[in-house]
Amino acid sequence: MRLLTTGAGLMLALAVVTAGPGLAADGPAAARPDPVPGWLDSARAAHARGDLARAAHDLEAAVSDLQTRIGAQLAAALPPPPSGWQAEAAETQSLFSSGGGLSVGRAFTREDASVNVLLILDSPAVAAAAAQFQPGAPLAANVRRVKVAGEEALVRWDGGTHSGDVTLVLGGRALLQVEGDGVASSDLLLDTAKGWNLGVIRKLLGL
């Protein structure tokens, strides 16, 4: 997957580089030299001499590496599949075309039913979802407020289609959602949502 560089992407790169080892990958990969500072220095130098194409290339390389690393770390915080369900590999995507940010998701399937877990980071979609959590915000008739691991969450359920979702917003930066289609009830979605590792997400995002 090719990740495109945006202004927000450069800010992400700078923020992660200056954040120190807290966002470095665990295990053997943590010992490898971090290429990002070199790419940022190269981009600055290229920009200073007017080589904008090289500057964009180096920034794109830095953002791609950071998003890959952050995506892998956030993937470890996704809920596990419900018992008896098949899990697909987690996927990380840049949200450049949607205003910036990053998404990490994973799909679970069982016969004709599906459950998708999705984490969206630093995207306009987070602010849009957060508006529903404001005091007095109107909710649709099939949406109710609940608590998931101590956090306020919204549950939407359509009994006619056996579909719905559970949504949380953390710190105004992360949108966490569990979506289900063809499932027996919203209980499965709530049980799955309880599997989010909120502590890991908060630590990675400095919340």
N, C-alpha and C positions, 0 to 999 in steps of 0.2 A: 504494500500500500504506500502511495506517495503522499507525503504530508506537505501542504503548502504553508508558506510563512506569511504571517500577518503581523500588524503592529502589536496585537495582543499576544501573538506567538513570541515576539521578541521580548516582551515584558515577562512572559512565562519563563523564557530561557534565562534572563537575567535574574529573576527571582529565585529560581531553583539553584543556579550556580552560586549565588550569594548566601543561600540558606544553609550551606554547610553540609556535613555528612548525614544529616537526618533524613535526606531524601535519596541517599545513595542506595543502590541495590544491595540486598543482603547476600551473603555467601561469597563464593570465589569471584563473582563478577565485581564485587565491591573493591577488590584489590587492583583491578586493572586501571591504568591511567584514565582519567576523565578527559575525553577529547573536547568537551564543550568549551572550556575556557580558551583553548587554542582556536577553535572556530570563531568565537566571538572576537578575539584579538585580530584574527585574519580579516573578518568582516569590517571591523573598524578601520583597519589599515587600507583595505580596498576602497572603502567609502571615502577616505581622506584623499586618495589619489584619483578619485573619480571613476573607479571601476565598479559601477553599480551592479553589473551582472555578477561579478565575483562576490560582491558583498551579499547579494540576495542568495546566491548559491550556498555560501558558508552559513548564513543565518538559517536557511532551510535545513541544512545538515544538523545544526545545533538543535533546532526545534524538533526535528524528527527523532533524534536520539533521546531527547528529554521526554517526549510524549510516549515513546516506546517504553522507557523505564518507568514513568509514572503509571502508565497503563498496566504494566505487569504488577506493580505494587497494589494498585487499586483492585485488580482482578482477584487478588488474594482475599479481599474483603467482601466479595460477592457472596450472596447466600448459597449454601449447598443445594443440590436438587432434592425435591421431596422423595421420600422413600419409594423405590420402585420406578422412578423416572430416569430416563436417559439424559445425560448432559452433553452438550456440545462444547467445543473449546471456546474460551473467552475471546472476544474480539475488541480491539481498540481502534477508534476512528477519530480523525480530526474533523472538527465541525466548522472548518473555514467557510464553507458555502452558506452556513446558517448563522453567521455573525461571530464566529470564534468559539473556542473551547475544545473540549475533548469528551468523548463518550467511551464507556467500557461496558460491554454487555455480554450476556450468555443466555442461551436458549435451553429449555428443558422440554422433553416430549414424552408422552405416554399414549400410545394408540393414536386417536384423533385429537387429543387434547394437547395444548401447549402452554408453557409459562415462560415468559421472558423477563429477565432481571436486567436493569439498565441504570447506570450511574452517569449523569451528565455533569460536567465540571466547567465552571466559569463561562457559561453560555447565557445568552438572553433568555433561553427557555427556563433557566433557574429563576430569574426574576419574575417571569410570567407565572410560574407555578407558585412562587412565594406569595403572590398577591392573594391567592385563595386562603392563605393561612392568617390573614390579617383579621383582627377582631371585627365582627360584624359583616365580614365578607359574605355575600349571598352564595349559597350552595344549591346545586341541583337536587331534585327530590330523591334521587337515588344515590346521593353522596352523604356520608356521615363522618364525624370526627371520632378518632380512636387514639389510643396510645400504643406505640410500638417501642419496646425497650426504653420506656420513659419519654419518648419523643412524640410530639403531636403528629398524627398522620391522617390522611384522608382516604376513605375507602369508597370506591365507586363500584356498584354491582348492578348488572342487568340480568334478572332472572330469566327473561325470555330468550336471550342468546347465550346464557351461562358464560358471560364474559365480564371482566372488570379489572380494576387495578388498585394498588395501594401505593400512595405517594408520600414521601417525606422530603423535607428541605433542611439541609444542615448549614448553618452559618451564612445563609445567603449565597453560598458558593456551589453547593452540590445538591442536585436533584436525584433522589433515589426512587426507583419505581419498580414494582412487580406487576406485570400484566399477565392476565390469564384468558384463555379462550377455550371453550368447551370443557370447563372444569365444573365439578359438582356444586361448589359453593364458594363464597368469599373466604371461608375459613381456611382453605388451602392457601390462598394468597396471603392471608395474614400470618399463617404459620411460616410460610416461606420468607416473608418480610422480617420476621424475628431473627432470621439467620444473617442479616447484615452485620458485619463487624464494625459497628459505629466507632469504637475506640480506635481502630486502625485508621479509619478514614479521617477522623478528627486529628490524629497525630500527623498523618501525612500532609494534611492541609493547614496545620497550625491553628486549628479551631479550639 
